[in-house]
Amino acid sequence: MATLTETRSDFSRARQESAAWDLGVATGLIRIFAGIALWRAPSTLIRLSGGSPDDGLLRAVFRYFAVRDVALGVATLASTRPGGDVTRSLALQGVADTLDGAAVGALVATGRLRRIQGIGAVGLAAVTALMEYAAAWKLRHSQP
């Protein structure tokens, strides 16, 4: 009976590690690709967000988002290696998206972004942050 219990525990641990690895790789790659897109096409993304591509502050903020997303993506991919903490990386992504929502809200409040697109961007940041927090919580609380 001890062998069956140990086997179930090993299976549960392996499934947990697989889920963490899958989430880490997926979110890490998404962050890297988002960062590259923000770096390569800031004007287009600023325009889609309701801002003027000629606004130096918006360009700087979007460049910051680009560099930060690539760094988060690389850190998240690194966290999938043995001894890494994918749960922590997911929580940090949630913090980053929460701060993005606040920054975009401030840009809307100052008139640098149009209200409707800005509210949409704040909503997107909020939803992604909640998903990252939920994934981190689920991983943390499902550990055997």
C-alpha positions as CSV (number, residue, x, y, z in Angstrom):
1,M,0.0,0.0,0.0
2,A,2.9,2.4,0.7
3,T,4.1,1.9,-2.8
4,L,0.7,2.9,-4.3
5,T,0.6,6.0,-2.0
6,E,4.1,7.0,-3.0
7,T,3.2,6.4,-6.7
8,R,0.2,8.7,-6.4
9,S,2.2,11.3,-4.7
10,D,4.9,11.1,-7.3
11,F,2.3,11.4,-10.1
12,S,0.7,14.4,-8.4
13,R,4.1,16.1,-8.0
14,A,5.0,15.4,-11.6
15,R,1.7,16.8,-12.8
16,Q,2.2,19.9,-10.6
17,E,5.7,20.5,-12.0
18,S,4.4,20.0,-15.5
19,A,1.7,22.6,-15.0
20,A,4.2,25.1,-13.6
21,W,6.6,24.4,-16.5
22,D,3.8,24.9,-19.1
23,L,2.6,28.2,-17.5
24,G,6.2,29.4,-17.2
25,V,7.1,28.7,-20.8
26,A,3.8,30.0,-22.2
27,T,3.8,33.3,-20.2
28,G,7.5,33.8,-20.7
29,L,7.3,33.5,-24.5
30,I,4.2,35.7,-24.6
31,R,6.0,38.4,-22.6
32,I,9.1,38.2,-24.9
33,F,7.0,38.5,-28.0
34,A,4.9,41.3,-26.5
35,G,8.1,43.2,-25.6
36,I,9.5,42.7,-29.1
37,A,6.3,44.0,-30.6
38,L,6.3,47.0,-28.3
39,W,9.9,47.8,-29.2
40,R,9.6,47.3,-32.9
41,A,6.2,49.0,-33.5
42,P,5.7,51.6,-30.7
43,S,3.9,54.1,-33.0
44,T,1.3,51.6,-34.1
45,L,0.6,50.4,-30.5
46,I,0.5,53.9,-29.2
47,R,-2.0,54.8,-31.9
48,L,-4.1,51.7,-31.1
49,S,-4.0,52.8,-27.4
50,G,-5.5,56.2,-28.3
51,G,-2.3,58.3,-28.1
52,S,-0.2,60.3,-30.4
53,P,2.9,58.5,-31.7
54,D,4.7,61.9,-31.6
55,D,4.3,62.2,-27.8
56,G,7.8,61.6,-26.3
57,L,6.4,60.5,-22.9
58,L,4.2,57.9,-24.5
59,R,7.1,56.6,-26.6
60,A,9.3,56.4,-23.4
61,V,6.5,54.6,-21.5
62,F,6.0,52.1,-24.3
63,R,9.8,51.5,-24.6
64,Y,9.8,50.9,-20.8
65,F,6.9,48.4,-21.2
66,A,8.9,46.7,-24.0
67,V,12.2,46.3,-22.0
68,R,10.3,45.2,-18.9
69,D,8.2,42.6,-20.7
70,V,11.3,41.0,-22.3
71,A,13.0,41.0,-18.9
72,L,10.0,39.4,-17.3
73,G,9.7,36.9,-20.1
74,V,13.4,35.8,-19.8
75,A,13.1,35.6,-16.0
76,T,9.9,33.5,-16.3
77,L,11.6,31.1,-18.7
78,A,14.6,30.9,-16.4
79,S,12.2,30.1,-13.5
80,T,11.2,26.9,-15.3
81,R,14.6,25.4,-14.7
82,P,15.2,23.1,-11.7
83,G,15.1,25.1,-8.5
84,G,13.2,28.0,-10.1
85,D,10.0,29.5,-8.8
86,V,7.4,29.8,-11.5
87,T,4.8,30.8,-9.0
88,R,6.9,33.9,-8.0
89,S,7.4,34.8,-11.6
90,L,3.7,34.7,-12.3
91,A,3.0,36.8,-9.3
92,L,5.6,39.4,-10.5
93,Q,3.9,39.4,-13.9
94,G,0.7,40.2,-12.0
95,V,2.3,43.1,-10.2
96,A,3.7,44.4,-13.5
97,D,0.3,44.3,-15.1
98,T,-1.3,46.0,-12.1
99,L,1.3,48.8,-12.3
100,D,0.6,49.0,-16.1
101,G,-3.1,49.6,-15.4
102,A,-2.3,52.4,-13.0
103,A,0.2,54.0,-15.4
104,V,-2.3,53.8,-18.3
105,G,-5.0,55.2,-16.1
106,A,-2.8,58.1,-15.3
107,L,-2.1,58.7,-19.0
108,V,-5.9,58.7,-19.6
109,A,-6.4,61.1,-16.7
110,T,-3.8,63.5,-18.1
111,G,-5.4,63.3,-21.6
112,R,-2.4,61.6,-23.3
113,L,-4.6,58.6,-24.2
114,R,-8.2,58.7,-25.4
115,R,-10.6,57.6,-22.7
116,I,-12.2,54.7,-24.5
117,Q,-9.0,53.0,-25.7
118,G,-7.3,53.8,-22.4
119,I,-10.1,52.2,-20.4
120,G,-9.9,49.2,-22.6
121,A,-6.1,49.0,-22.0
122,V,-6.7,49.3,-18.2
123,G,-9.3,46.5,-18.4
124,L,-6.9,44.3,-20.3
125,A,-4.1,44.9,-17.7
126,A,-6.6,44.2,-14.9
127,V,-7.8,40.9,-16.5
128,T,-4.3,39.7,-17.2
129,A,-3.1,40.6,-13.7
130,L,-6.0,38.7,-12.2
131,M,-5.3,35.7,-14.3
132,E,-1.6,35.7,-13.3
133,Y,-2.4,36.1,-9.6
134,A,-5.0,33.3,-9.9
135,A,-2.5,31.0,-11.7
136,A,0.2,31.8,-9.0
137,W,-2.3,31.1,-6.2
138,K,-3.5,27.8,-7.8
139,L,0.1,26.6,-8.3
140,R,1.1,27.6,-4.7
141,H,-2.0,25.9,-3.2
142,S,-1.9,22.7,-5.2
143,Q,1.6,21.7,-4.3
144,P,1.7,18.3,-2.7
